[in-house]
Amino acid sequence: MSNPLSQLPPPRFVEELSVDTIFQQRLAVLRTTDPKLADNLRVGDPTYNSILQGSLRELHLRQYVNESGKGVMPAYAKGNDLDQLGARWKVERQVIDPGDPDATPPIDPIKEDDERFLERILLAMEGQTNAGTESAYHFHALSSDPMVLDSAEKSPTEGQVLISILSREGDGTGSEELLSRVRAHMMQPHIRQMTDEVVIQSATVHTYRLEARLIAAAGPTASLALEAARAKAQEYVSLVHRMKVKASISGIYAALQQPGIIDVNLVSPVASIDPGDTGSTFCSAIELTLEVANG
């Protein structure tokens, strides 16, 4: 899901930059020393060009300062900057597929994406607790194996912790091999509380098909509108393929209603799908047909 830190106000040190503003500031400085020259500057004058060049250079430098500062903040850090933040909490990016350096050409490893890695970094402090909190178990479940896409934790009875695992593979149903690896990790004495009975199970996956008839305006852009709707639909169903996240009818309509699409007739699903506390949704297929409006 989206990063909640993105909703924070921007840090104070980040400046709104404009080359025109910087140019006017430099021109004001020139006016204090040579007002006649400043007032008679014209586009193309050597002095004008020199001030403009310096303004552009200053803009780039100050933008670099902005981006460098943001790179050490969790809400903005990406790539290697995020790896550096993770190192502060001893959290490393997981390797989902090691690749093959001996192949021709070599196959690069596939690593955990920034969004999920950030989630684990933010949970890292919870992982240090000795109180067995929900967030602590969530951190350890996500860190137990790179094939764990998501997890959900609840305590159905006193002293019992039920952890449902969503796999990266297939429709998300956790294989017994994956559950065994997660179970071995979670039963370590520094993770499982002595008073807790920790039960590891697969997520309950609610599978559905997305089928819709799209009506588009006549013209050469109709096929482009169809592909845009397909791409957005795929993006949406992938986004909600997480634990306890509803696949909503409104979200599906919003994804399909792309520029150029006049109307959407949704055939399936017919209602929002709520997977509950131990489940997830999975879209097995997206079938879109296009009808071109007459006139």
Secondary structure, DSSP 8 states (H G I E B T S, - for coil): ---GGGGS---TT-----HHHHHHHHHHHHHHH-HHHHHT--TT-HHHHHHHHHHHHHHHHHHHHHHHHHTTSTTT--HHHHHHHHHHTT----EEE--BTTSSS-B--EE--HHHHHHHHHHHHHHT-SS--HHHHHHHHHHH-TTEEEEEEE-SSTTEEEEEEEESSTTSB--HHHHHHHHHHHTSTTTS-TT-EEEEEE-EEEEEEEEEEEEE-SSTTHHHHHHHHHHHHHHHHHHT-STT--B-HHHHHHHH--TTEEEEEEEE-SS-B---TTEEEEEEEEEEEEEE---
